[in-house]
Amino acid sequence: MELFKNTNYDFLGKKWPFIIASLVLSAAGFISIFAQGGLKMGIDFKGGALMKVKFASTPNLEKIRSAVDAKIKGENTVQNFTSANAINQVEIGIELTDERQLYANRQALEQVLANTFGQPGNGKLDFNNAGEKELIDRLREPLTRAGVLS
């Protein structure tokens, strides 16, 4: 079975139009990069921290962005998750210039979210992050009311 009858093509005779087209497209790409202020590198290259935050209801991304930008300096990103496992979850990225800022920015982010959206958990205890003292304090009053503790 013969698919092509004439297999003699002059590839080298047509090289200059393709070289010129390649150079024009490469120049257009470099001009576009420089016109937009350079490459936009993410946290992977610049350094920073990503935090996943879960809300009780659908969060307002613009409200989160404005609250985070007002409190934490640098380039901050706020993205919504749309998968079935990540309902009402938001990923907040914070740019860090040095590692010492990580703890301070995490505390600032927790404070901003607590002030903007209320206390985390809506009265529920987070067993993943709660200590023994918090658990005892939380259970003392209901157990006393039930008569278990005297």
Sequence and secondary structure as in RCSB ss.txt:
>XXXX:A:sequence
MELFKNTNYDFLGKKWPFIIASLVLSAAGFISIFAQGGLKMGIDFKGGALMKVKFASTPNLEKIRSAVDAKIKGE
NTVQNFTSANAINQVEIGIELTDERQLYANRQALEQVLANTFGQPGNGKLDFNNAGEKELIDRLREPLTRAGVLS
>XXXX:A:secstr
  S S     TGGGHHHHHHHHHHHHHHHHHHHHHTTS    HHHH EEEEEEE SS   HHHHHHHHHHHS S 
EEEEE  SSSSTTEEEEEEE SSTTHHHHHHHHHHHHHHHHH STTTT   TTT  HHHHHHHHHHHHHHTTS  
